[in-house]
């Protein structure tokens, strides 16, 4: 069976797009081929690994990638998850649908390590709730969260 492909894009491919990739893969990886990328590659934030591990998802093998690393490949669904990626993202072909579903950047939380981790948990939970709604049916409904 050929699975539709989904690409999540944010600026650094370090937090929101990584969370979305891991969550969709864990929840519906049998139905979708899931990827993430950024307009610039950096590193996966350690808080991403922590908050995913809290819910039983091992993302230890994830790495930050650029959209250029997927040059020449089309995706059924392309979803930008931050405003700056939407504005800076080079064109990535969406064979079926392209969507912009912005989420607050948890990396902006700097008050304390505890507040930062809580911001990552909140981002994880918001992205998970959107994924659960958007990918529940036979065809994705990629509306705003």
N, CA, C and O atoms as CSV, one atom per row, in Angstrom:
chain,resi,resn,atom,element,x,y,z
A,1,UNK,N,N,0.840,-1.189,0.000
A,1,UNK,CA,C,0.000,0.000,0.000
A,1,UNK,C,C,0.880,1.246,0.000
A,1,UNK,O,O,1.808,1.358,0.802
A,2,UNK,N,N,0.591,2.165,-0.886
A,2,UNK,CA,C,1.314,3.428,-0.936
A,2,UNK,C,C,0.665,4.390,0.048
A,2,UNK,O,O,-0.533,4.665,-0.026
A,3,UNK,N,N,1.479,4.899,0.973
A,3,UNK,CA,C,0.975,5.842,1.969
A,3,UNK,C,C,1.186,7.270,1.484
A,3,UNK,O,O,2.236,7.577,0.920
A,4,UNK,N,N,0.199,8.154,1.693
A,4,UNK,CA,C,0.402,9.564,1.360
A,4,UNK,C,C,1.547,10.128,2.201
A,4,UNK,O,O,1.743,9.719,3.345
A,5,UNK,N,N,2.297,11.063,1.634
A,5,UNK,CA,C,3.427,11.659,2.345
A,5,UNK,C,C,3.045,13.020,2.920
A,5,UNK,O,O,2.287,13.785,2.325
A,6,UNK,N,N,3.603,13.293,4.108
A,6,UNK,CA,C,3.353,14.555,4.813
A,6,UNK,C,C,4.699,15.150,5.188
A,6,UNK,O,O,5.554,14.456,5.738
A,7,UNK,N,N,4.895,16.438,4.892
A,7,UNK,CA,C,6.094,17.160,5.288
A,7,UNK,C,C,5.686,18.321,6.178
A,7,UNK,O,O,4.889,19.168,5.773
A,8,UNK,N,N,6.236,18.365,7.404
A,8,UNK,CA,C,6.046,19.486,8.320
A,8,UNK,C,C,7.277,20.374,8.238
A,8,UNK,O,O,8.405,19.883,8.289
A,9,UNK,N,N,7.062,21.696,8.109
A,9,UNK,CA,C,8.169,22.634,7.928
A,9,UNK,C,C,8.091,23.746,8.966
A,9,UNK,O,O,7.034,24.338,9.182
A,10,UNK,N,N,9.232,24.021,9.607
A,10,UNK,CA,C,9.374,25.232,10.429
A,10,UNK,C,C,10.758,25.804,10.160
A,10,UNK,O,O,11.484,25.279,9.316
A,11,UNK,N,N,11.131,26.844,10.843
A,11,UNK,CA,C,12.363,27.550,10.501
A,11,UNK,C,C,13.609,26.692,10.682
A,11,UNK,O,O,14.378,26.519,9.737
A,12,UNK,N,N,13.820,26.149,11.881
A,12,UNK,CA,C,15.062,25.427,12.172
A,12,UNK,C,C,14.913,23.917,12.223
A,12,UNK,O,O,15.904,23.209,12.402
A,13,UNK,N,N,13.700,23.408,12.069
A,13,UNK,CA,C,13.446,21.972,12.201
A,13,UNK,C,C,14.017,21.466,13.514
A,13,UNK,O,O,14.670,20.424,13.574
A,14,UNK,N,N,13.750,22.240,14.574
A,14,UNK,CA,C,14.311,21.891,15.877
A,14,UNK,C,C,13.261,21.646,16.945
A,14,UNK,O,O,13.575,21.054,17.978
A,15,UNK,N,N,12.021,22.081,16.733
A,15,UNK,CA,C,10.999,21.927,17.773
A,15,UNK,C,C,9.643,21.549,17.175
A,15,UNK,O,O,9.288,20.371,17.150
A,16,UNK,N,N,8.875,22.543,16.691
A,16,UNK,CA,C,7.498,22.278,16.268
A,16,UNK,C,C,7.379,21.252,15.149
A,16,UNK,O,O,6.549,20.346,15.234
A,17,UNK,N,N,8.184,21.372,14.111
A,17,UNK,CA,C,8.090,20.399,13.014
A,17,UNK,C,C,8.559,19.016,13.467
A,17,UNK,O,O,8.039,17.999,13.007
A,18,UNK,N,N,9.534,18.982,14.360
A,18,UNK,CA,C,9.991,17.700,14.909
A,18,UNK,C,C,8.895,17.051,15.757
A,18,UNK,O,O,8.666,15.845,15.669
A,19,UNK,N,N,8.217,17.863,16.579
A,19,UNK,CA,C,7.105,17.342,17.385
A,19,UNK,C,C,6.009,16.792,16.474
A,19,UNK,O,O,5.495,15.697,16.702
A,20,UNK,N,N,5.657,17.557,15.446
A,20,UNK,CA,C,4.594,17.122,14.534
A,20,UNK,C,C,4.970,15.826,13.822
A,20,UNK,O,O,4.148,14.916,13.709
A,21,UNK,N,N,6.201,15.740,13.345
A,21,UNK,CA,C,6.648,14.517,12.671
A,21,UNK,C,C,6.545,13.314,13.607
A,21,UNK,O,O,5.975,12.287,13.239
A,22,UNK,N,N,7.086,13.437,14.799
A,22,UNK,CA,C,7.087,12.308,15.739
A,22,UNK,C,C,5.675,11.923,16.159
A,22,UNK,O,O,5.354,10.738,16.259
A,23,UNK,N,N,4.834,12.918,16.404
A,23,UNK,CA,C,3.462,12.631,16.842
A,23,UNK,C,C,2.643,11.960,15.748
A,23,UNK,O,O,1.946,10.982,16.015
A,24,UNK,N,N,2.716,12.471,14.519
A,24,UNK,CA,C,1.952,11.845,13.438
A,24,UNK,C,C,2.485,10.449,13.149
A,24,UNK,O,O,1.707,9.525,12.913
A,25,UNK,N,N,3.789,10.289,13.164
A,25,UNK,CA,C,4.359,8.968,12.916
A,25,UNK,C,C,3.897,7.977,13.990
A,25,UNK,O,O,3.582,6.829,13.676
A,26,UNK,N,N,3.854,8.414,15.251
A,26,UNK,CA,C,3.427,7.529,16.341
A,26,UNK,C,C,1.943,7.204,16.261
A,26,UNK,O,O,1.532,6.089,16.582
A,27,UNK,N,N,1.139,8.170,15.835
A,27,UNK,CA,C,-0.313,7.986,15.824
A,27,UNK,C,C,-0.840,7.368,14.521
A,27,UNK,O,O,-1.834,6.643,14.537
A,28,UNK,N,N,-0.185,7.651,13.413
A,28,UNK,CA,C,-0.727,7.191,12.127
A,28,UNK,C,C,0.371,6.860,11.120
A,28,UNK,O,O,0.171,6.992,9.913
A,29,UNK,N,N,1.518,6.434,11.611
A,29,UNK,CA,C,2.618,6.085,10.723
A,29,UNK,C,C,2.316,4.915,9.807
A,29,UNK,O,O,2.988,4.718,8.794
A,30,UNK,N,N,1.307,4.143,10.164
A,30,UNK,CA,C,0.897,3.042,9.287
A,30,UNK,C,C,0.090,3.557,8.093
A,30,UNK,O,O,-0.064,2.853,7.095
A,31,UNK,N,N,-0.432,4.802,8.196
A,31,UNK,CA,C,-1.230,5.374,7.109
A,31,UNK,C,C,-0.524,6.478,6.340
A,31,UNK,O,O,-0.914,6.796,5.216
A,32,UNK,N,N,0.522,7.072,6.938
A,32,UNK,CA,C,1.227,8.197,6.316
A,32,UNK,C,C,2.737,7.999,6.396
A,32,UNK,O,O,3.260,7.441,7.361
A,33,UNK,N,N,3.423,8.470,5.358
A,33,UNK,CA,C,4.868,8.558,5.366
A,33,UNK,C,C,5.173,9.985,5.829
A,33,UNK,O,O,4.765,10.942,5.171
A,34,UNK,N,N,5.887,10.143,6.951
A,34,UNK,CA,C,5.983,11.443,7.623
A,34,UNK,C,C,7.433,11.947,7.668
A,34,UNK,O,O,8.365,11.196,7.955
A,35,UNK,N,N,7.586,13.250,7.371
A,35,UNK,CA,C,8.898,13.880,7.358
A,35,UNK,C,C,8.784,15.278,7.975
A,35,UNK,O,O,7.687,15.813,8.136
A,36,UNK,N,N,9.935,15.854,8.314
A,36,UNK,CA,C,9.974,17.256,8.718
A,36,UNK,C,C,11.265,17.867,8.203
A,36,UNK,O,O,12.245,17.170,7.941
A,37,UNK,N,N,11.244,19.200,8.062
A,37,UNK,CA,C,12.421,19.925,7.579
A,37,UNK,C,C,12.302,21.381,8.000
A,37,UNK,O,O,11.256,21.827,8.472
A,38,UNK,N,N,13.388,22.105,7.822
A,38,UNK,CA,C,13.398,23.525,8.151
A,38,UNK,C,C,13.954,24.339,7.012
A,38,UNK,O,O,14.538,23.802,6.070
A,39,UNK,N,N,13.768,25.652,7.105
A,39,UNK,CA,C,14.379,26.516,6.112
A,39,UNK,C,C,15.876,26.605,6.371
A,39,UNK,O,O,16.653,26.907,5.465
A,40,UNK,N,N,16.283,26.336,7.624
A,40,UNK,CA,C,17.695,26.205,8.020
A,40,UNK,C,C,17.773,25.043,9.003
A,40,UNK,O,O,16.883,24.879,9.837
A,41,UNK,N,N,18.808,24.249,8.915
A,41,UNK,CA,C,18.977,23.139,9.855
A,41,UNK,C,C,19.815,23.600,11.040
A,41,UNK,O,O,20.787,24.338,10.880
A,42,UNK,N,N,19.429,23.159,12.222
A,42,UNK,CA,C,20.230,23.433,13.422
A,42,UNK,C,C,20.399,22.111,14.162
A,42,UNK,O,O,21.190,21.257,13.759
A,43,UNK,N,N,19.650,21.953,15.241
A,43,UNK,CA,C,19.656,20.696,15.987
A,43,UNK,C,C,18.305,20.520,16.650
A,43,UNK,O,O,17.610,21.498,16.925
A,44,UNK,N,N,17.937,19.294,16.903
A,44,UNK,CA,C,16.684,19.023,17.607
A,44,UNK,C,C,16.872,19.444,19.058
A,44,UNK,O,O,17.828,19.036,19.717
A,45,UNK,N,N,15.950,20.264,19.546
A,45,UNK,CA,C,16.031,20.741,20.936
A,45,UNK,C,C,15.906,19.556,21.894
A,45,UNK,O,O,15.063,18.684,21.685
A,46,UNK,N,N,16.725,19.514,22.932
A,46,UNK,CA,C,16.637,18.401,23.887
A,46,UNK,C,C,15.274,18.313,24.564
A,46,UNK,O,O,14.839,17.225,24.941
A,47,UNK,N,N,14.597,19.445,24.721
A,47,UNK,CA,C,13.268,19.436,25.330
A,47,UNK,C,C,12.261,18.659,24.477
A,47,UNK,O,O,11.317,18.073,25.007
A,48,UNK,N,N,12.463,18.657,23.168
A,48,UNK,CA,C,11.595,17.878,22.268
A,48,UNK,C,C,11.692,16.402,22.636
A,48,UNK,O,O,10.679,15.719,22.786
A,49,UNK,N,N,12.922,15.924,22.780
A,49,UNK,CA,C,13.127,14.517,23.130
A,49,UNK,C,C,12.527,14.199,24.492
A,49,UNK,O,O,11.948,13.130,24.685
A,50,UNK,N,N,12.665,15.123,25.435
A,50,UNK,CA,C,12.140,14.920,26.788
A,50,UNK,C,C,10.624,14.822,26.799
A,50,UNK,O,O,10.064,13.894,27.381
A,51,UNK,N,N,9.945,15.792,26.147
A,51,UNK,CA,C,8.476,15.793,26.217
A,51,UNK,C,C,7.868,14.671,25.387
A,51,UNK,O,O,6.769,14.208,25.690
A,52,UNK,N,N,8.558,14.234,24.358
A,52,UNK,CA,C,8.067,13.073,23.608
A,52,UNK,C,C,8.270,11.796,24.412
A,52,UNK,O,O,7.393,10.932,24.430
A,53,UNK,N,N,9.403,11.666,25.072
A,53,UNK,CA,C,9.652,10.491,25.915
A,53,UNK,C,C,8.621,10.391,27.032
A,53,UNK,O,O,8.252,9.289,27.438
A,54,UNK,N,N,8.155,11.531,27.529
A,54,UNK,CA,C,7.139,11.527,28.590
A,54,UNK,C,C,5.860,10.822,28.159
A,54,UNK,O,O,5.125,10.297,28.995
A,55,UNK,N,N,5.593,10.808,26.850
A,55,UNK,CA,C,4.378,10.141,26.361
A,55,UNK,C,C,4.717,8.868,25.572
A,55,UNK,O,O,3.903,8.362,24.799
A,56,UNK,N,N,5.925,8.371,25.787
A,56,UNK,CA,C,6.301,7.082,25.210
A,56,UNK,C,C,6.799,7.092,23.782
A,56,UNK,O,O,6.808,6.049,23.128
A,57,UNK,N,N,7.219,8.256,23.276
A,57,UNK,CA,C,7.735,8.337,21.909
A,57,UNK,C,C,9.240,8.571,21.958
A,57,UNK,O,O,9.704,9.547,22.549
A,58,UNK,N,N,9.997,7.678,21.336
A,58,UNK,CA,C,11.454,7.814,21.261
A,58,UNK,C,C,11.808,8.511,19.953
A,58,UNK,O,O,11.635,7.945,18.874
A,59,UNK,N,N,12.302,9.735,20.052
A,59,UNK,CA,C,12.697,10.496,18.867
A,59,UNK,C,C,14.208,10.684,18.840
A,59,UNK,O,O,14.708,11.622,18.218
A,60,UNK,N,N,14.926,9.808,19.504
A,60,UNK,CA,C,16.374,9.920,19.597
A,60,UNK,C,C,17.087,9.903,18.258
A,60,UNK,O,O,18.186,10.446,18.143
A,61,UNK,N,N,16.494,9.297,17.252
A,61,UNK,CA,C,17.114,9.248,15.931
A,61,UNK,C,C,16.806,10.447,15.054
A,61,UNK,O,O,17.314,10.537,13.936
A,62,UNK,N,N,15.990,11.364,15.535
A,62,UNK,CA,C,15.631,12.537,14.732
A,62,UNK,C,C,16.836,13.464,14.585
A,62,UNK,O,O,17.659,13.589,15.492
A,63,UNK,N,N,16.919,14.107,13.428
A,63,UNK,CA,C,17.947,15.115,13.200
A,63,UNK,C,C,17.322,16.260,12.413
A,63,UNK,O,O,16.339,16.075,11.695
A,64,UNK,N,N,17.897,17.426,12.556
A,64,UNK,CA,C,17.420,18.601,11.846
A,64,UNK,C,C,17.859,18.530,10.386
A,64,UNK,O,O,19.015,18.234,10.083
A,65,UNK,N,N,16.899,18.812,9.475
A,65,UNK,CA,C,17.152,18.752,8.032
A,65,UNK,C,C,16.598,20.014,7.379
A,65,UNK,O,O,15.725,20.681,7.934
A,66,UNK,N,N,17.108,20.327,6.207
A,66,UNK,CA,C,16.569,21.460,5.454
A,66,UNK,C,C,15.614,20.953,4.379
A,66,UNK,O,O,15.665,19.790,3.980
A,67,UNK,N,N,14.750,21.841,3.922
A,67,UNK,CA,C,13.849,21.469,2.838
A,67,UNK,C,C,14.632,21.132,1.575
A,67,UNK,O,O,14.167,20.350,0.745
A,68,UNK,N,N,15.823,21.721,1.425
A,68,UNK,CA,C,16.650,21.413,0.259
A,68,UNK,C,C,17.056,19.944,0.221
A,68,UNK,O,O,17.324,19.404,-0.853
A,69,UNK,N,N,17.103,19.293,1.383
A,69,UNK,CA,C,17.480,17.877,1.398
A,69,UNK,C,C,16.407,17.005,0.748
A,69,UNK,O,O,16.642,15.829,0.471
A,70,UNK,N,N,15.231,17.585,0.505
A,70,UNK,CA,C,14.148,16.863,-0.161
A,70,UNK,C,C,13.913,17.391,-1.581
A,70,UNK,O,O,12.853,17.162,-2.164
A,71,UNK,N,N,14.902,18.095,-2.132
A,71,UNK,CA,C,14.769,18.686,-3.467
A,71,UNK,C,C,14.376,17.622,-4.484
A,71,UNK,O,O,14.920,16.517,-4.495
A,72,UNK,N,N,13.435,17.973,-5.321
A,72,UNK,CA,C,12.990,17.065,-6.364
A,72,UNK,C,C,11.920,16.083,-5.933
A,72,UNK,O,O,11.399,15.327,-6.752
A,73,UNK,N,N,11.593,16.091,-4.667
A,73,UNK,CA,C,10.569,15.175,-4.178
A,73,UNK,C,C,9.289,15.955,-3.909
A,73,UNK,O,O,9.327,17.034,-3.317
A,74,UNK,N,N,8.182,15.423,-4.333
A,74,UNK,CA,C,6.886,16.022,-4.024
A,74,UNK,C,C,6.286,15.339,-2.802
A,74,UNK,O,O,6.582,14.178,-2.520
A,75,UNK,N,N,5.457,16.056,-2.095
A,75,UNK,CA,C,4.752,15.525,-0.929
A,75,UNK,C,C,3.262,15.708,-1.139
A,75,UNK,O,O,2.829,16.709,-1.710
A,76,UNK,N,N,2.482,14.752,-0.685
A,76,UNK,CA,C,1.036,14.887,-0.801
A,76,UNK,C,C,0.546,16.081,0.012
A,76,UNK,O,O,-0.289,16.859,-0.450
A,77,UNK,N,N,1.072,16.218,1.223
A,77,UNK,CA,C,0.661,17.300,2.119
A,77,UNK,C,C,1.902,17.999,2.655
A,77,UNK,O,O,2.819,17.352,3.159
A,78,UNK,N,N,1.927,19.328,2.543
A,78,UNK,CA,C,3.002,20.139,3.107
A,78,UNK,C,C,2.358,21.092,4.098
A,78,UNK,O,O,1.439,21.835,3.753
A,79,UNK,N,N,2.848,21.065,5.339
A,79,UNK,CA,C,2.266,21.893,6.402
A,79,UNK,C,C,3.367,22.721,7.043
A,79,UNK,O,O,4.287,22.173,7.650
A,80,UNK,N,N,3.275,24.058,6.909
A,80,UNK,CA,C,4.183,24.929,7.645
A,80,UNK,C,C,3.574,25.150,9.026
A,80,UNK,O,O,2.373,25.387,9.155
A,81,UNK,N,N,4.418,25.070,10.059
A,81,UNK,CA,C,3.915,25.169,11.434
A,81,UNK,C,C,4.408,26.414,12.155
A,81,UNK,O,O,4.227,26.547,13.366
A,82,UNK,N,N,5.035,27.332,11.408
A,82,UNK,CA,C,5.414,28.617,12.000
A,82,UNK,C,C,5.365,29.688,10.916
A,82,UNK,O,O,5.565,29.403,9.735
A,83,UNK,N,N,5.095,30.924,11.335
A,83,UNK,CA,C,4.926,32.018,10.380
A,83,UNK,C,C,6.203,32.310,9.599
A,83,UNK,O,O,6.138,32.557,8.395
A,84,UNK,N,N,7.363,32.287,10.256
A,84,UNK,CA,C,8.588,32.628,9.529
A,84,UNK,C,C,8.921,31.584,8.468
A,84,UNK,O,O,9.457,31.929,7.415
A,85,UNK,N,N,8.614,30.322,8.727
A,85,UNK,CA,C,8.852,29.293,7.705
A,85,UNK,C,C,7.919,29.496,6.518
A,85,UNK,O,O,8.300,29.279,5.368
A,86,UNK,N,N,6.714,29.906,6.807
A,86,UNK,CA,C,5.756,30.150,5.721
A,86,UNK,C,C,6.270,31.232,4.794
A,86,UNK,O,O,6.139,31.140,3.573
A,87,UNK,N,N,6.870,32.282,5.403
A,87,UNK,CA,C,7.370,33.393,4.607
A,87,UNK,C,C,8.693,33.073,3.921
A,87,UNK,O,O,8.938,33.537,2.807
A,88,UNK,N,N,9.558,32.276,4.579
A,88,UNK,CA,C,10.898,32.028,4.052
A,88,UNK,C,C,11.033,30.721,3.296
A,88,UNK,O,O,12.048,30.484,2.641
A,89,UNK,N,N,10.032,29.881,3.378
A,89,UNK,CA,C,10.142,28.538,2.811
A,89,UNK,C,C,10.217,28.585,1.295
A,89,UNK,O,O,9.367,29.188,0.640
A,90,UNK,N,N,11.240,27.945,0.740
A,90,UNK,CA,C,11.242,27.803,-0.713
A,90,UNK,C,C,10.073,26.917,-1.111
A,90,UNK,O,O,9.541,26.181,-0.279
A,91,UNK,N,N,9.678,26.978,-2.347
A,91,UNK,CA,C,8.521,26.213,-2.774
A,91,UNK,C,C,8.782,24.720,-2.632
A,91,UNK,O,O,9.748,24.189,-3.180
A,92,UNK,N,N,7.914,24.058,-1.896
A,92,UNK,CA,C,7.943,22.603,-1.773
A,92,UNK,C,C,6.624,22.120,-2.345
A,92,UNK,O,O,5.563,22.450,-1.815
A,93,UNK,N,N,6.672,21.347,-3.414
A,93,UNK,CA,C,5.430,20.938,-4.059
A,93,UNK,C,C,4.538,20.106,-3.139
A,93,UNK,O,O,4.993,19.159,-2.498
A,94,UNK,N,N,3.281,20.474,-3.088
A,94,UNK,CA,C,2.275,19.674,-2.391
A,94,UNK,C,C,1.382,19.082,-3.473
A,94,UNK,O,O,0.696,19.809,-4.191
A,95,UNK,N,N,1.396,17.785,-3.581
A,95,UNK,CA,C,0.637,17.137,-4.640
A,95,UNK,C,C,-0.867,17.224,-4.411
A,95,UNK,O,O,-1.644,17.255,-5.366
A,96,UNK,N,N,-1.278,17.263,-3.136
A,96,UNK,CA,C,-2.705,17.354,-2.830
A,96,UNK,C,C,-3.090,18.649,-2.136
A,96,UNK,O,O,-4.066,19.296,-2.516
A,97,UNK,N,N,-2.317,19.033,-1.109
A,97,UNK,CA,C,-2.755,20.169,-0.301
A,97,UNK,C,C,-1.573,20.775,0.438
A,97,UNK,O,O,-0.690,20.066,0.921
A,98,UNK,N,N,-1.574,22.094,0.515
A,98,UNK,CA,C,-0.565,22.841,1.277
A,98,UNK,C,C,-1.316,23.628,2.339
A,98,UNK,O,O,-2.319,24.277,2.042
A,99,UNK,N,N,-0.836,23.573,3.574
A,99,UNK,CA,C,-1.527,24.258,4.673
A,99,UNK,C,C,-0.527,24.999,5.551
A,99,UNK,O,O,0.653,24.656,5.617
A,100,UNK,N,N,-1.043,26.027,6.222
A,100,UNK,CA,C,-0.255,26.756,7.226
A,100,UNK,C,C,-1.019,26.646,8.531
A,100,UNK,O,O,-2.142,27.136,8.654
A,101,UNK,N,N,-0.394,25.996,9.504
A,101,UNK,CA,C,-1.012,25.790,10.815
A,101,UNK,C,C,0.008,26.244,11.857
A,101,UNK,O,O,0.815,25.440,12.323
A,102,UNK,N,N,-0.023,27.537,12.229
A,102,UNK,CA,C,1.013,28.074,13.115
A,102,UNK,C,C,0.829,27.653,14.574
A,102,UNK,O,O,-0.285,27.619,15.097
A,103,UNK,N,N,1.936,27.339,15.200
A,103,UNK,CA,C,1.972,27.036,16.632
A,103,UNK,C,C,3.017,27.939,17.279
A,103,UNK,O,O,4.016,28.295,16.653
A,104,UNK,N,N,2.778,28.307,18.540
A,104,UNK,CA,C,3.708,29.150,19.292
A,104,UNK,C,C,5.027,28.396,19.467
A,104,UNK,O,O,5.037,27.194,19.729
A,105,UNK,N,N,6.133,29.120,19.320
A,105,UNK,CA,C,7.454,28.507,19.453
A,105,UNK,C,C,7.794,28.321,20.927
A,105,UNK,O,O,7.960,29.304,21.649
A,106,UNK,N,N,7.900,27.082,21.381
A,106,UNK,CA,C,8.228,26.856,22.792
A,106,UNK,C,C,9.657,27.269,23.126
A,106,UNK,O,O,9.981,27.460,24.298
A,107,UNK,N,N,10.502,27.407,22.133
A,107,UNK,CA,C,11.891,27.812,22.361
A,107,UNK,C,C,11.999,29.237,22.872
A,107,UNK,O,O,13.033,29.636,23.408
A,108,UNK,N,N,10.922,30.010,22.703
A,108,UNK,CA,C,10.933,31.396,23.171
A,108,UNK,C,C,10.841,31.503,24.689
A,108,UNK,O,O,11.153,32.557,25.243
A,109,UNK,N,N,10.423,30.445,25.376
A,109,UNK,CA,C,10.301,30.470,26.841
A,109,UNK,C,C,11.699,30.420,27.451
A,109,UNK,O,O,12.437,29.454,27.259
A,110,UNK,N,N,12.048,31.460,28.179
A,110,UNK,CA,C,13.395,31.530,28.761
A,110,UNK,C,C,13.385,31.881,30.248
A,110,UNK,O,O,14.448,32.075,30.838
A,111,UNK,N,N,12.202,31.965,30.864
A,111,UNK,CA,C,12.127,32.385,32.259
A,111,UNK,C,C,12.916,31.466,33.180
A,111,UNK,O,O,13.635,31.929,34.066
A,112,UNK,N,N,12.779,30.174,32.967
A,112,UNK,CA,C,13.470,29.175,33.783
A,112,UNK,C,C,13.440,27.855,33.029
A,112,UNK,O,O,12.632,27.692,32.114
A,113,UNK,N,N,14.304,26.906,33.391
A,113,UNK,CA,C,14.257,25.597,32.735
A,113,UNK,C,C,12.888,24.920,32.895
A,113,UNK,O,O,12.426,24.239,31.980
A,114,UNK,N,N,12.251,25.101,34.032
A,114,UNK,CA,C,10.935,24.503,34.261
A,114,UNK,C,C,9.877,25.133,33.363
A,114,UNK,O,O,9.041,24.431,32.795
A,115,UNK,N,N,9.914,26.461,33.235
A,115,UNK,CA,C,8.950,27.152,32.371
A,115,UNK,C,C,9.183,26.768,30.911
A,115,UNK,O,O,8.229,26.616,30.148
A,116,UNK,N,N,10.421,26.616,30.531
A,116,UNK,CA,C,10.742,26.223,29.159
A,116,UNK,C,C,10.204,24.826,28.864
A,116,UNK,O,O,9.593,24.605,27.819
A,117,UNK,N,N,10.425,23.888,29.774
A,117,UNK,CA,C,9.928,22.529,29.580
A,117,UNK,C,C,8.403,22.524,29.525
A,117,UNK,O,O,7.815,21.782,28.738
A,118,UNK,N,N,7.765,23.335,30.346
A,118,UNK,CA,C,6.306,23.422,30.322
A,118,UNK,C,C,5.816,23.981,28.984
A,118,UNK,O,O,4.779,23.552,28.479
A,119,UNK,N,N,6.549,24.926,28.411
A,119,UNK,CA,C,6.189,25.468,27.095
A,119,UNK,C,C,6.294,24.376,26.023
A,119,UNK,O,O,5.467,24.325,25.113
A,120,UNK,N,N,7.283,23.520,26.124
A,120,UNK,CA,C,7.406,22.410,25.169
A,120,UNK,C,C,6.274,21.401,25.359
A,120,UNK,O,O,5.763,20.851,24.383
A,121,UNK,N,N,5.882,21.157,26.607
A,121,UNK,CA,C,4.743,20.257,26.848
A,121,UNK,C,C,3.470,20.824,26.242
A,121,UNK,O,O,2.684,20.100,25.631
A,122,UNK,N,N,3.273,22.126,26.418
A,122,UNK,CA,C,2.077,22.770,25.861
A,122,UNK,C,C,2.083,22.695,24.339
A,122,UNK,O,O,1.053,22.405,23.731
A,123,UNK,N,N,3.229,22.952,23.720
A,123,UNK,CA,C,3.329,22.849,22.261
A,123,UNK,C,C,3.048,21.416,21.824
A,123,UNK,O,O,2.310,21.199,20.863
A,124,UNK,N,N,3.627,20.436,22.516
A,124,UNK,CA,C,3.387,19.027,22.190
A,124,UNK,C,C,1.902,18.710,22.248
A,124,UNK,O,O,1.360,18.083,21.337
A,125,UNK,N,N,1.246,19.139,23.312
A,125,UNK,CA,C,-0.168,18.824,23.500
A,125,UNK,C,C,-1.050,19.511,22.467
A,125,UNK,O,O,-2.019,18.919,21.993
A,126,UNK,N,N,-0.728,20.758,22.109
A,126,UNK,CA,C,-1.505,21.467,21.084
A,126,UNK,C,C,-1.326,20.817,19.713
A,126,UNK,O,O,-2.290,20.632,18.971
A,127,UNK,N,N,-0.090,20.478,19.390
A,127,UNK,CA,C,0.175,19.830,18.102
A,127,UNK,C,C,-0.488,18.452,18.069
A,127,UNK,O,O,-1.069,18.069,17.054
A,128,UNK,N,N,-0.405,17.713,19.167
A,128,UNK,CA,C,-1.030,16.381,19.232
A,128,UNK,C,C,-2.539,16.473,19.055
A,128,UNK,O,O,-3.126,15.663,18.338
A,129,UNK,N,N,-3.169,17.443,19.693
A,129,UNK,CA,C,-4.624,17.603,19.575
A,129,UNK,C,C,-4.997,17.937,18.125
A,129,UNK,O,O,-5.977,17.411,17.598
A,130,UNK,N,N,-4.207,18.819,17.478
A,130,UNK,CA,C,-4.481,19.149,16.087
A,130,UNK,C,C,-4.294,17.918,15.196
A,130,UNK,O,O,-5.123,17.651,14.326
A,131,UNK,N,N,-3.222,17.180,15.408
A,131,UNK,CA,C,-2.976,15.973,14.604
A,131,UNK,C,C,-4.104,14.967,14.790
A,131,UNK,O,O,-4.567,14.364,13.821
A,132,UNK,N,N,-4.542,14.787,16.010
A,132,UNK,CA,C,-5.639,13.841,16.272
A,132,UNK,C,C,-6.898,14.232,15.507
A,132,UNK,O,O,-7.607,13.363,14.999
A,133,UNK,N,N,-7.185,15.534,15.418
A,133,UNK,CA,C,-8.359,15.999,14.659
A,133,UNK,C,C,-8.113,15.940,13.160
A,133,UNK,O,O,-8.935,15.424,12.403
A,134,UNK,N,N,-6.969,16.476,12.741
A,134,UNK,CA,C,-6.698,16.639,11.310
A,134,UNK,C,C,-6.515,15.311,10.579
A,134,UNK,O,O,-6.879,15.195,9.408
A,135,UNK,N,N,-5.966,14.327,11.246
A,135,UNK,CA,C,-5.652,13.065,10.580
A,135,UNK,C,C,-6.542,11.917,11.052
A,135,UNK,O,O,-6.173,10.751,10.917
A,136,UNK,N,N,-7.700,12.240,11.600
A,136,UNK,CA,C,-8.609,11.212,12.114
A,136,UNK,C,C,-9.354,10.482,11.010
A,136,UNK,O,O,-9.621,9.286,11.124
A,137,UNK,N,N,-9.690,11.190,9.948
A,137,UNK,CA,C,-10.501,10.592,8.888
A,137,UNK,C,C,-9.673,9.928,7.806
A,137,UNK,O,O,-8.447,9.849,7.892
A,138,UNK,N,N,-10.359,9.459,6.800
A,138,UNK,CA,C,-9.698,8.812,5.665
A,138,UNK,C,C,-8.826,9.819,4.909
A,138,UNK,O,O,-7.776,9.454,4.381
A,139,UNK,N,N,-9.251,11.070,4.856
A,139,UNK,CA,C,-8.484,12.156,4.247
A,139,UNK,C,C,-8.218,13.205,5.322
A,139,UNK,O,O,-9.107,13.488,6.125
A,140,UNK,N,N,-7.027,13.788,5.360
A,140,UNK,CA,C,-6.735,14.809,6.369
A,140,UNK,C,C,-7.611,16.053,6.194
A,140,UNK,O,O,-7.974,16.429,5.080
A,141,UNK,N,N,-7.933,16.670,7.313
A,141,UNK,CA,C,-8.620,17.959,7.329
A,141,UNK,C,C,-7.632,18.925,8.003
A,141,UNK,O,O,-7.568,19.002,9.230
A,142,UNK,N,N,-6.874,19.651,7.194
A,142,UNK,CA,C,-5.729,20.419,7.704
A,142,UNK,C,C,-6.081,21.848,8.064
A,142,UNK,O,O,-5.348,22.771,7.710
A,143,UNK,N,N,-7.178,22.048,8.754
A,143,UNK,CA,C,-7.579,23.393,9.178
A,143,UNK,C,C,-6.740,23.908,10.322
A,143,UNK,O,O,-5.922,23.186,10.891
A,144,UNK,N,N,-6.955,25.161,10.649
A,144,UNK,CA,C,-6.228,25.829,11.735
A,144,UNK,C,C,-6.618,25.192,13.071
A,144,UNK,O,O,-7.779,24.840,13.282
A,145,UNK,N,N,-5.627,25.045,13.984
A,145,UNK,CA,C,-5.903,24.411,15.282
A,145,UNK,C,C,-6.821,25.249,16.160
A,145,UNK,O,O,-7.142,24.847,17.278
